[in-house]
């Protein structure tokens, strides 16, 4: 897996980094915790500027979260709830999860978008309640970009600062990346198997 990431970066440079981070947010086959440190390491080897790495990673991330924002914005809560009622097992999402996410977002607002960009998994999913709540796009982009910039900078700089020492642990990156991907698959399968559909009912006013 890490060889694929490396080859894409070597062949396409900053565009490859941005593409990987875009795909990571659409469907996370390769987590950013692998992409950005490897990109930072390549910057330390002089293949590109660390600033280019961070910029490409941030742009790719922000572009990758936009489809999820628009999904929430145009679909609306009730449509997503109906989808979760019909395909909840495969989405691993129950109607109560949708309502809970919407309530949580409305309570914490813009802070949720900013902090959510710093938390694995939540970084992508936080875009859906932002769209559901019809958060203004300029504000969503601003707080998402700031949070994404901090996250990608931290990961890229960790690989960059390791420099030559990164070669000492490079042999472990492949197995670790494969383990992470396998863990994601296993977790998804587990959630599909253990998912318990909720009985359809009209939401109460308390909800």
N, C-alpha and C positions, 0 to 999 in steps of 0.2 A: 504493500500500500504506500509506504513512504517513497519507494522508487518511482511510482506513478506521479506522486506530488512533485518530487524533484525534477523528473523529466519534463513535466508541464511547465514548471518555473523556468527551467533552463532553455526550453524551446520558445516560450512565449513571454518570458520576463514578467514585467509588472502586470500585463494583461492576464497572464496565467494565474498570478496571485489573486487578482480581482475576481477572476472566473471561479476559482476554487472557493473563495469566501462567499461569492454569490450562491453557488450551489450548496454550500454548507448551511446556508440559511433557508433555502428552499426545501431541501431534504438532506439531513446531515449524514452523508456516507463517510465523510472525513471531517473530524472535528477541527475547529480552529486552533485548539490546543496543540495540534500537530502541524497545521499549515503555517501559522505565523512564526513559531520558533525556527522552523526549517528555513523560512524566507529570511529571517533575521540572520541566521547562520550564513546563508549565501551572501548576504550583504557584507558580513564580516570578512568574507573571502574576496571581496572586491567585485562581485558580479553585478551589483547594482547598489544604489544609495539606500541607506536605511530609511531616509525620508520618503523615497519612492515606494519602498516596501510598505511602510505605515499608511501612506496615502492610498495605495492600491488596495490594501486590505480593508481600509475604512470605507472606500467607495463601493467595493464589492459587497461589503456587509450591508450598507444602507440600501443599496439596490435590491439586495436579497430579501430584506424585510418588507419592502413595499407591497408585494403581492398579498402578504398576510394582512397588512393594514387595509387594503382595498377589499379583501375578502370580508372582513368584518364590517367595513363601511357600507358596501353595496348590498351585502346579503342581509344584514341586520340580525338582531338577536333571535327573533322568532324563526327565521329560516334556518339558522345554524342549529337551533334547538330541534327543529323538525328533521334536519339531516342527522343529528346525533341520535334521535329516536329511531331512525331507519337504519343508519349505518354505524351506530355507536360502537359496536364491537370492533369494527375495523379502524375506526377513528380513535379507539380507546378513549372515548369522550362521551360522558353521559350528560343529559340536559341539566342536571344539577351542577355539573362542572362548569358549563357555560354560564349559568346564572351566578355562580360563586365568583368566577373570574371577572364578570362584569361588575358585580358589587364591589369587589376588591379594588378594581381599577378606579371606579368612580370615587372611592374613598380616598385613595392616595394620589390620583391624578398624574400630573406631570412628573412628580418624583418617582412614580412607579416605572415610567418609561426610561428615565435616566438610570435608576438603580437596576432595573430589569436587564439592561444591556450588559451588566457586569456579572450576571449570574448564568452559568451554563444551562441550556435547555430553555429557561425562561426568556433568554435573550431573543429568541424567535417568537415564542408564543405570546409575549407581551404585546405584540403588534395587533393581534386580533381584538382584544378588548379595547385597545386604543381606537380602532376603527369602529367597533360597536358603539362606543361612547361618542363617536363623531368628533374626536379630538381634532382641532384645526391642523391641517397638514403642515403649515410652516413651523408650528410649535412641536409637532411630532418629529419632523425632520431635524430640528435644532437639538432637542434633547437626545434623540437617537444618535445623531452624529457625534455629539460630545461624549456620550457613553461608549459608543463604538470606538472612537478615537483613543480613549483611555484604555480600553480592553486590547485593541490590536497593538497599541504602543507597548503595553506591558509584555505581551507575548513575543512581539518581534524583538524588543530590546533584550529579553531573556536569552533568546538565541544568539543575538548579536554580541552580547557581553561575554557569553561563554567562549566565543571565538574558537581558537584552536582546541580548547578543551572539549568542544562539542564532538570532536572526532572520537574521543574516548568512550562516549555513550551512544554514538551513532548506530552501533551494531544492535543496540537495544530498541531503537526507535521503531524498526519494522515490526517486531513481535508485539510491542506495546500498542502500536496503531491498529494492528489486526485484532488485538484483544479488545480494544475500545469498540471497534466496529462490531465484533462478535457480541459484546455486551449489550450494545444497542439493539441488535437483532433479537437476542434472547429476552431482553426486557419487553420488547414489543410483543413477541410471541406469548410471553407470560401474561401480559395485560389483555391480549385477545382471548386467551383461554380462560382467565379468571374474571373477565368482564361480566357484570351482572346488569342486564337491561332493566331500566326503570319502567314502571307502569305509566302509561300515558295519562296525564291529568293536567288540568288547567292550573297554572301557577297561582298560588294564593297571593294575597296582597302583601303578606309578610315577606314574600320573596321578591 
